[in-house]
Amino acid sequence: MIKAALPVITSIDWERVPSRLEVPGVGRERLAQELSAIADAVGLPSDAALTVVQVDGAVPSLGTRLQDWLVHADELDFVDTLFLSMEDRVLIHWDFYKNLHAVRF
């Protein structure tokens, strides 16, 4: 969706974010467990309201809660997905290479 609407390559240079948390090589079979753990590590409550954006447009952006998303995480394989909580000021990114990143901003 984002790439279709904007003539740019969407990427985050996580190497330049010193306060990031990172879990490399997270396949969908571990996504719920690792997403929950990294959310806990940055202080994101399980009932936090999230906007989930799949950068390549496989699914539209949607509003959900972390605990609701985790129930179905092992069924999904949409890498390059952003989980954004504006209220809690947290961004979690499951990147194209299946690395999971998180930062409080």
C-alpha positions as CSV (number, residue, x, y, z in Angstrom):
1,M,0.0,0.0,0.0
2,I,2.7,2.5,1.0
3,K,5.0,1.5,-1.9
4,A,2.1,1.7,-4.3
5,A,1.2,5.2,-3.2
6,L,4.6,6.7,-2.9
7,P,7.5,6.7,-5.4
8,V,10.1,5.7,-2.8
9,I,11.7,2.6,-1.3
10,T,10.5,2.2,2.2
11,S,13.2,1.2,4.7
12,I,14.4,2.0,8.1
13,D,18.1,2.1,8.7
14,W,18.0,0.2,12.1
15,E,21.8,0.3,12.4
16,R,21.5,4.1,13.0
17,V,18.9,3.6,15.8
18,P,21.1,3.1,18.9
19,S,18.2,2.5,21.3
20,R,16.7,-0.3,19.2
21,L,16.0,-3.8,20.3
22,E,16.5,-6.6,17.7
23,V,15.8,-10.3,17.3
24,P,17.3,-11.7,14.2
25,G,15.8,-14.5,12.0
26,V,12.2,-14.6,13.3
27,G,10.1,-17.0,11.2
28,R,6.4,-17.0,11.5
29,E,6.5,-20.1,13.7
30,R,8.2,-17.9,16.4
31,L,6.6,-14.6,15.5
32,A,4.0,-14.5,18.2
33,Q,6.5,-15.5,21.0
34,E,9.1,-13.0,19.8
35,L,6.7,-10.2,19.1
36,S,5.2,-10.6,22.6
37,A,8.7,-10.6,24.2
38,I,10.0,-7.6,22.3
39,A,6.8,-5.7,23.0
40,D,7.3,-6.4,26.8
41,A,10.9,-5.3,26.5
42,V,9.9,-1.9,25.2
43,G,7.0,-1.6,27.6
44,L,4.1,-2.0,25.2
45,P,1.1,-3.4,27.0
46,S,-0.7,-6.4,25.4
47,D,-3.9,-4.4,25.2
48,A,-2.2,-1.5,23.3
49,A,-3.9,-0.2,20.3
50,L,-1.9,-0.7,17.2
51,T,-1.9,0.3,13.6
52,V,-0.5,-2.6,11.6
53,V,0.8,-1.7,8.2
54,Q,2.2,-4.3,5.7
55,V,4.5,-2.2,3.6
56,D,4.2,-4.2,0.4
57,G,0.4,-4.0,0.5
58,A,-0.5,-7.7,1.0
59,V,-3.0,-6.5,3.6
60,P,-4.4,-3.1,4.2
61,S,-3.4,-1.2,7.3
62,L,-5.7,-2.1,10.2
63,G,-6.3,-1.2,13.7
64,T,-6.0,-3.9,16.3
65,R,-4.7,-4.7,19.7
66,L,-1.4,-6.5,20.3
67,Q,-3.1,-9.4,22.1
68,D,-5.6,-9.9,19.3
69,W,-2.9,-9.8,16.6
70,L,-0.8,-12.4,18.5
71,V,-3.5,-15.0,18.3
72,H,-3.1,-15.2,14.5
73,A,0.6,-14.3,14.1
74,D,1.7,-17.8,13.3
75,E,-0.7,-18.0,10.4
76,L,0.7,-14.9,8.8
77,D,3.9,-14.5,6.7
78,F,3.8,-10.9,5.8
79,V,7.3,-9.7,6.3
80,D,8.0,-6.0,6.1
81,T,5.2,-5.3,8.6
82,L,5.1,-2.3,10.9
83,F,3.3,-2.4,14.3
84,L,2.8,1.2,15.4
85,S,1.4,2.5,18.7
86,M,1.2,6.2,18.6
87,E,-0.2,6.3,22.1
88,D,2.7,4.4,23.6
89,R,5.2,5.8,21.1
90,V,6.4,2.4,20.1
91,L,7.4,1.0,16.6
92,I,8.0,-2.6,16.0
93,H,9.1,-3.8,12.6
94,W,9.3,-7.3,11.2
95,D,11.6,-6.6,8.3
96,F,11.9,-8.2,4.9
97,Y,14.8,-10.4,6.2
98,K,12.6,-11.6,9.1
99,N,14.5,-9.6,11.7
100,L,12.3,-8.1,14.4
101,H,13.2,-4.6,15.6
102,A,11.6,-2.3,18.2
103,V,12.1,1.2,19.5
104,R,10.3,3.6,21.8
105,F,10.3,7.1,20.1
